[in-house]
């Protein structure tokens, strides 16, 4: 039996270049797909959702989120990137149990959904054992989000007994890939170990393994100044390993020749404005993307520092790039006559561009008949949404997760009337609190010299 849901009377921001916007229109969902968008659609036997006074738009796509860090919220508020690597990657990561990974991914995916993010690229590099990887997938699945599960090969400890060799990690990727249901909400990908941290042969093996299983490849690229770590674009280009199936994350330190290599390969780029501006990683690369014809995408990156919504990333990204472009004019003692980027450009980053980067452009990222029904309804009676004069501007500059009223993924309502469906949030948060306390206690007991928080606590006590 077909399930029909009719969303009525909203301002439909389709992000589809052919359909455009409908100032007041209806959208029909049948099972998991959008089947019609029009000014008026007969109700038939559909469940009705009144969207009058609201905006109906595609669910957003986050192209790089370390979801496993969710319960470490803002722990890295005053940490540099070096602190982060020593504290999170080398200390906390070792202390995570499979249950800790599960609750992080479950809560993190719920947080994304609550903010209108319906697809994430989960850069999962806390796979200390096969059970950790299974738990990460279970967390995403139980939340009901659409995700690329990008399996990370990173070894937080050289003494890992679960994976005696790099080849054992590759075999575990293949196990996970074989277990995923074709056509489901979760698809396989690979999160490369940072180039330079492992032998080049291992990097090649990770890329080749990703392509064997048909997965997207995510890589931290060009984000550590003065170091060969996270470089590798030239080497990949020379070895014919660059490709359109890759998402290169950050890219702050790349030179023009490397940008040209990414562009020739049709590689994708993910920008994390909040992380990059706060951790000393350099300027977000919107301008470089425009210069080399690469469509930028956005990510929340680490909830251990950042907010978990893409509204914040759009604002920061747009503000930074407008500043950078206008600063050149200001330094010439002049004022700009126009802005270099628009609010609608920012919406493109988190919808159409994000879907393309994830290889899901035929399914999500825009609203059109035949697409998966991944969407949100936001607005209504709130300080940020009324009066509303510019729809794109209202979403980018005014909206918060509290304005996201309804969210649908593959035709299933997962948030309704401002509340997540079927979620006991106080209980989930209690589990996250308990998990965070236990992980931090394990790290503190081990007291590694690289643990930044301990040293700073001592400084405060002096």
C-alpha positions as CSV (number, residue, x, y, z in Angstrom):
1,X,0.0,0.0,0.0
2,X,1.4,3.4,-1.0
3,X,1.9,6.0,1.8
4,X,1.1,9.5,0.7
5,X,2.0,12.7,2.4
6,X,1.0,16.1,1.0
7,X,2.8,19.2,2.1
8,X,0.6,22.1,1.4
9,X,1.0,25.9,0.9
10,X,4.7,26.4,1.7
11,X,7.3,28.5,-0.1
12,X,9.1,25.7,-1.9
13,X,12.8,26.4,-2.3
14,X,13.5,23.5,-4.7
15,X,17.2,24.3,-5.4
16,X,16.4,22.7,-8.8
17,X,17.6,25.0,-11.6
18,X,14.7,24.0,-13.8
19,X,11.8,24.1,-11.3
20,X,13.0,27.2,-9.4
21,X,10.9,28.4,-6.4
22,X,7.2,28.3,-5.8
23,X,6.1,31.2,-3.5
24,X,3.1,29.0,-2.4
25,X,2.9,25.4,-3.5
26,X,2.2,21.8,-2.7
27,X,4.6,18.9,-2.7
28,X,3.4,15.2,-2.8
29,X,5.4,12.4,-1.3
30,X,4.6,8.8,-2.1
31,X,6.5,6.2,-0.1
32,X,10.1,7.4,-0.2
33,X,9.9,9.7,-3.2
34,X,8.7,13.1,-4.3
35,X,6.1,12.5,-7.0
36,X,4.7,16.0,-7.7
37,X,5.4,19.7,-7.0
38,X,2.8,22.2,-8.2
39,X,0.9,25.3,-7.1
40,X,-2.0,23.0,-6.1
41,X,-2.2,19.2,-5.8
42,X,-5.5,17.4,-4.9
43,X,-5.3,15.9,-1.4
44,X,-6.4,12.4,-2.5
45,X,-6.0,10.0,0.5
46,X,-2.8,11.7,1.7
47,X,-1.7,12.7,5.2
48,X,-1.7,16.5,5.2
49,X,1.1,18.8,6.5
50,X,0.1,22.4,6.6
51,X,3.2,24.4,5.5
52,X,1.6,27.8,5.1
53,X,3.9,30.5,6.3
54,X,6.8,28.1,6.2
55,X,9.7,27.3,3.9
56,X,10.0,23.8,2.3
57,X,13.5,23.0,1.2
58,X,15.9,20.1,0.7
59,X,17.5,18.5,3.7
60,X,21.1,19.7,4.0
61,X,24.2,17.7,3.3
62,X,27.2,17.7,5.7
63,X,30.3,16.5,3.8
64,X,32.6,15.8,6.7
65,X,31.6,15.1,10.3
66,X,33.5,13.1,12.9
67,X,30.3,12.0,14.5
68,X,32.0,9.8,17.1
69,X,33.2,12.9,19.0
70,X,29.7,14.2,19.7
71,X,29.7,13.6,23.5
72,X,33.0,15.6,23.8
73,X,31.1,18.8,22.9
74,X,33.3,21.9,23.1
75,X,36.1,20.1,24.9
76,X,38.4,21.6,22.3
77,X,37.1,25.1,22.6
78,X,40.6,26.5,23.3
79,X,42.7,23.9,21.6
80,X,45.0,24.3,18.6
81,X,45.0,21.7,15.9
82,X,48.1,20.2,17.5
83,X,46.2,19.9,20.8
84,X,43.4,18.3,19.0
85,X,45.6,15.7,17.4
86,X,47.4,14.8,20.6
87,X,44.3,15.0,22.8
88,X,41.5,13.6,20.6
89,X,43.2,11.4,18.1
90,X,46.0,9.9,20.2
91,X,44.4,9.9,23.7
92,X,40.6,10.0,23.6
93,X,40.3,7.8,20.6
94,X,42.1,4.9,22.4
95,X,39.8,5.3,25.4
96,X,36.5,4.9,23.4
97,X,34.6,1.6,23.8
98,X,32.1,0.4,21.1
99,X,29.3,1.7,23.3
100,X,30.9,5.1,23.4
101,X,31.0,5.2,19.6
102,X,27.4,4.0,19.4
103,X,26.0,6.7,21.6
104,X,28.1,9.4,19.9
105,X,26.9,8.4,16.5
106,X,23.3,8.1,17.6
107,X,23.2,11.4,19.4
108,X,25.3,13.1,16.7
109,X,23.0,11.9,13.9
110,X,19.9,13.0,15.9
111,X,21.5,16.4,16.4
112,X,22.1,16.7,12.6
113,X,18.5,15.7,11.8
114,X,17.1,18.2,14.4
115,X,18.9,20.9,12.5
116,X,17.7,19.9,9.1
117,X,20.8,17.9,8.0
118,X,19.5,14.8,6.4
119,X,22.8,13.4,4.9
120,X,26.2,13.3,6.5
121,X,29.6,12.0,5.4
122,X,30.6,10.3,8.6
123,X,34.4,10.4,8.7
124,X,34.7,7.5,11.1
125,X,38.3,7.1,12.3
126,X,37.7,5.6,15.8
127,X,37.4,2.0,14.5
128,X,39.7,0.5,17.1
129,X,38.1,-2.9,16.7
130,X,35.5,-4.4,14.3
131,X,33.0,-3.9,17.1
132,X,33.7,-0.2,17.1
133,X,32.9,0.0,13.4
134,X,29.7,-2.0,13.9
135,X,28.6,0.2,16.8
136,X,29.2,3.3,14.7
137,X,27.0,2.0,11.9
138,X,24.3,1.0,14.5
139,X,24.2,4.5,15.9
140,X,23.6,6.0,12.4
141,X,21.1,3.4,11.5
142,X,19.0,3.7,14.7
143,X,18.9,7.5,14.3
144,X,17.5,7.1,10.7
145,X,19.8,9.5,9.0
146,X,21.2,9.1,5.4
147,X,24.9,8.7,5.7
148,X,28.1,7.8,3.9
149,X,29.9,5.7,6.4
150,X,33.5,6.5,5.5
151,X,35.5,3.8,7.2
152,X,38.7,5.1,8.8
153,X,41.9,3.0,8.9
154,X,43.6,5.3,11.5
155,X,45.3,3.4,14.3
156,X,45.3,5.5,17.5
157,X,47.7,3.1,19.1
158,X,50.6,1.1,17.7
159,X,49.7,-1.7,20.1
160,X,46.3,-2.4,18.7
161,X,45.6,-6.2,19.0
162,X,42.4,-6.1,16.9
163,X,44.2,-5.2,13.7
164,X,47.7,-6.7,13.6
165,X,48.3,-5.4,10.1
166,X,47.1,-2.7,7.8
167,X,45.7,-5.5,5.6
168,X,43.5,-6.6,8.5
169,X,41.9,-3.1,8.5
170,X,41.3,-3.3,4.8
171,X,39.7,-6.7,5.3
172,X,37.4,-5.2,7.9
173,X,36.3,-2.5,5.5
174,X,35.3,-5.2,3.0
175,X,33.4,-7.0,5.7
176,X,31.4,-3.8,6.5
177,X,30.8,-3.0,2.9
178,X,29.4,-6.5,2.2
179,X,27.0,-6.2,5.2
180,X,25.4,-2.9,4.1
181,X,22.1,-3.2,2.4
182,X,22.2,-2.0,-1.3
183,X,20.0,1.0,-1.8
184,X,19.7,1.7,1.9
185,X,20.2,4.9,3.8
186,X,23.8,3.9,4.7
187,X,26.5,3.6,2.0
188,X,30.1,2.7,2.2
189,X,33.1,5.1,1.9
190,X,36.6,5.4,3.1
191,X,38.3,7.9,5.3
192,X,42.0,7.9,4.4
193,X,44.6,7.9,7.0
194,X,46.3,11.3,6.7
195,X,49.0,11.1,4.0
196,X,52.4,11.1,5.7
197,X,51.3,9.3,8.8
198,X,51.6,5.9,7.2
199,X,53.8,4.4,4.5
200,X,52.7,5.5,1.0
201,X,52.0,1.9,0.1
202,X,49.3,1.9,2.8
203,X,47.7,5.1,1.3
204,X,47.6,3.5,-2.1
205,X,46.0,0.4,-0.6
206,X,43.3,2.5,1.1
207,X,42.4,4.2,-2.1
208,X,42.4,1.0,-4.1
209,X,40.2,-0.7,-1.4
210,X,37.7,2.2,-1.5
211,X,37.4,1.8,-5.3
212,X,37.0,-2.0,-5.0
213,X,34.0,-1.6,-2.8
214,X,32.6,1.4,-4.8
215,X,33.0,3.8,-1.9
216,X,33.6,7.6,-1.8
217,X,37.0,8.6,-0.6
218,X,37.4,11.4,2.1
219,X,40.8,12.8,2.9
220,X,42.1,15.5,5.2
221,X,44.2,17.5,2.7
222,X,46.4,20.6,3.0
223,X,45.5,21.6,6.6
224,X,48.9,21.5,8.5
225,X,51.2,24.4,7.7
226,X,54.9,23.7,7.5
227,X,54.5,19.9,7.4
228,X,54.2,17.2,4.7
229,X,51.4,15.6,6.8
230,X,48.0,15.9,4.9
231,X,49.6,16.8,1.6
232,X,49.9,14.1,-1.1
233,X,47.9,15.8,-4.0
234,X,51.0,15.8,-6.2
235,X,51.8,12.2,-5.4
236,X,48.2,11.1,-6.1
237,X,48.2,13.0,-9.3
238,X,51.5,11.4,-10.4
239,X,50.2,8.0,-9.6
240,X,46.8,8.6,-11.4
241,X,45.0,8.2,-8.0
242,X,43.1,11.5,-8.0
243,X,39.4,11.2,-9.0
244,X,35.9,12.5,-9.0
245,X,35.1,10.0,-6.2
246,X,37.2,12.0,-3.7
247,X,36.3,14.6,-1.2
248,X,39.3,16.6,-0.1
249,X,38.7,18.3,3.2
250,X,40.1,21.8,4.3
251,X,42.8,22.3,1.5
252,X,44.0,25.5,3.2
253,X,47.7,25.1,2.5
254,X,47.5,23.9,-1.2
255,X,49.3,25.8,-3.9
256,X,47.8,26.7,-7.3
257,X,49.4,23.7,-9.0
258,X,47.7,21.4,-6.6
259,X,44.4,23.1,-7.0
260,X,44.7,22.7,-10.8
261,X,45.3,18.9,-10.2
262,X,42.2,18.6,-8.1
263,X,40.2,20.5,-10.7
264,X,41.4,18.3,-13.6
265,X,40.4,15.2,-11.6
266,X,36.9,16.7,-10.8
267,X,37.7,16.1,-7.1
268,X,35.4,17.6,-4.6
269,X,36.2,19.9,-1.7
270,X,34.7,20.2,1.8
271,X,35.2,23.4,3.9
272,X,34.9,23.6,7.7
273,X,34.8,27.3,8.4
274,X,34.3,27.1,12.2
275,X,37.2,24.6,12.7
276,X,39.6,26.3,10.2
277,X,39.1,29.8,11.6
278,X,39.4,28.7,15.2
279,X,42.2,26.2,15.1
280,X,44.7,28.1,13.1
281,X,44.3,26.1,9.9
282,X,44.1,29.1,7.6
283,X,41.6,30.8,5.3
284,X,38.6,28.9,4.2
285,X,39.1,28.2,0.5
286,X,35.9,29.4,-1.2
287,X,37.9,31.8,-3.4
288,X,40.2,29.1,-4.5
289,X,37.2,26.9,-5.4
290,X,35.7,29.6,-7.5
291,X,39.0,30.3,-9.2
292,X,39.5,26.7,-10.2
293,X,35.9,25.8,-11.0
294,X,35.3,23.5,-8.0
295,X,32.0,23.6,-6.2
296,X,32.5,24.1,-2.5
297,X,30.6,22.1,0.2
298,X,30.4,22.6,3.9
299,X,30.9,20.5,7.0
300,X,30.5,20.8,10.8
301,X,33.7,18.7,11.3
302,X,34.2,18.2,15.0
303,X,31.5,18.6,17.5
304,X,34.3,18.4,20.1
305,X,34.8,22.1,19.1
306,X,32.0,23.3,16.8
307,X,28.3,23.7,16.6
308,X,26.4,20.8,14.9
309,X,24.3,22.7,12.4
310,X,25.1,23.9,8.9
311,X,23.3,27.3,9.5
312,X,26.4,28.3,11.5
313,X,28.8,27.1,8.8
314,X,26.9,28.9,6.1
315,X,27.0,32.2,8.0
316,X,30.7,31.9,8.9
317,X,31.7,30.8,5.5
318,X,29.8,33.6,3.7
319,X,31.0,36.2,6.2
320,X,34.6,35.2,5.9
321,X,34.7,35.2,2.1
322,X,32.8,38.5,1.8
323,X,35.3,40.0,4.2
324,X,38.3,38.6,2.4
325,X,37.0,39.9,-1.0
326,X,35.9,43.3,0.4
327,X,39.2,43.7,2.4
328,X,41.1,44.2,-0.9
329,X,38.7,47.0,-1.8
330,X,38.8,48.5,1.7
331,X,42.6,48.6,1.6
332,X,42.3,50.8,-1.5
333,X,40.2,53.2,0.6
334,X,37.0,52.3,-1.2
335,X,33.7,50.5,-0.6
336,X,32.4,47.5,-2.6
337,X,29.6,48.1,-5.1
338,X,28.4,44.5,-4.8
339,X,29.0,41.4,-2.8
340,X,31.0,38.5,-4.2
341,X,28.8,35.8,-2.8
342,X,25.1,35.6,-2.2
343,X,22.9,33.8,0.4
344,X,21.7,31.5,-2.4
345,X,25.3,30.6,-3.1
346,X,25.6,29.4,0.5
347,X,22.4,27.3,0.2
348,X,24.0,25.7,-2.9
349,X,27.0,24.7,-0.8
350,X,24.8,22.7,1.6
351,X,22.3,21.2,-0.8
352,X,23.1,20.5,-4.5
353,X,26.9,20.8,-4.1
354,X,27.0,18.6,-1.0
355,X,24.9,15.9,-2.7
356,X,27.2,15.9,-5.7
357,X,30.3,15.5,-3.5
358,X,28.7,12.5,-1.8
359,X,27.7,11.0,-5.2
360,X,24.0,11.3,-4.3
361,X,22.9,14.1,-6.7
362,X,20.4,11.9,-8.4
363,X,18.7,11.2,-5.0
364,X,19.0,14.3,-2.7
365,X,20.1,17.9,-2.6
366,X,17.1,19.3,-4.5
367,X,13.4,18.9,-4.6
368,X,12.0,17.4,-7.8
369,X,9.7,14.6,-8.9
370,X,11.6,11.3,-8.7
371,X,14.0,12.4,-6.0
372,X,14.1,10.9,-2.6
373,X,11.9,12.8,-0.1
374,X,14.7,14.2,2.0
375,X,13.4,17.6,3.1
376,X,12.6,20.0,5.9
377,X,9.8,22.5,6.7
378,X,11.1,25.5,8.6
379,X,9.8,28.9,9.7
380,X,6.4,29.8,11.0
381,X,5.9,32.0,14.0
382,X,9.4,32.8,15.3
383,X,11.5,35.9,15.8
384,X,13.9,34.8,13.1
385,X,11.3,33.9,10.4
386,X,8.8,36.8,10.5
387,X,8.6,39.2,8.8
388,X,10.4,37.4,5.9
389,X,11.5,39.4,2.9
390,X,14.2,37.2,1.3
391,X,13.7,33.5,1.6
392,X,17.3,32.5,1.0
393,X,18.5,35.3,3.3
394,X,16.1,34.2,6.0
395,X,17.4,30.6,5.9
396,X,21.1,31.5,5.8
397,X,21.3,34.5,8.1
398,X,18.3,34.0,10.5
399,X,17.3,30.4,10.9
400,X,18.4,28.1,13.7
401,X,17.7,24.5,14.5
402,X,14.7,25.7,16.5
403,X,13.0,26.9,13.3
404,X,13.2,23.4,11.7
405,X,9.7,22.2,12.3
406,X,9.5,19.0,10.3
407,X,12.2,16.7,8.8
408,X,11.7,13.9,6.4
409,X,14.2,11.3,5.2
410,X,13.3,8.9,2.4
411,X,9.7,9.8,2.9
412,X,9.7,9.1,6.6
413,X,9.0,11.8,9.1
414,X,11.8,11.9,11.7
415,X,11.0,15.3,13.2
416,X,7.4,16.6,13.5
417,X,6.1,19.8,15.0
418,X,9.5,20.6,16.4
419,X,10.2,17.3,18.1
420,X,12.2,14.2,17.0
421,X,9.9,11.3,16.6
422,X,10.4,8.2,18.8
423,X,13.4,9.6,20.7
424,X,13.7,9.8,24.4
425,X,16.1,12.7,24.3
426,X,16.7,13.1,28.1
427,X,17.7,9.4,28.3
428,X,20.0,9.7,25.3
429,X,21.7,12.8,26.8
430,X,22.1,10.9,30.1
431,X,23.8,8.1,28.3
432,X,26.1,10.6,26.5
433,X,27.0,12.3,29.8
434,X,27.9,8.9,31.3
435,X,29.9,8.0,28.3
436,X,31.8,11.3,28.3
437,X,32.6,10.9,32.0
438,X,33.9,7.4,31.6
439,X,36.1,8.2,28.6
440,X,37.6,11.2,30.3
441,X,38.2,9.1,33.4
442,X,40.1,6.5,31.4
443,X,42.2,9.1,29.7
444,X,43.0,10.9,33.0
445,X,44.0,7.6,34.6
446,X,46.4,6.9,31.9
447,X,47.6,10.6,32.1
448,X,49.5,10.7,28.8
449,X,51.8,13.7,28.6
450,X,50.1,14.7,25.3
451,X,46.7,15.3,27.0
452,X,46.2,19.0,26.7
453,X,43.3,19.4,29.1
454,X,45.2,18.1,32.1
455,X,48.1,20.6,31.6
456,X,45.7,23.5,31.3
457,X,43.7,22.5,34.4
458,X,47.0,22.5,36.3
459,X,47.8,26.0,35.0
460,X,44.4,27.2,36.3
461,X,45.0,25.7,39.7
462,X,48.4,27.5,40.2
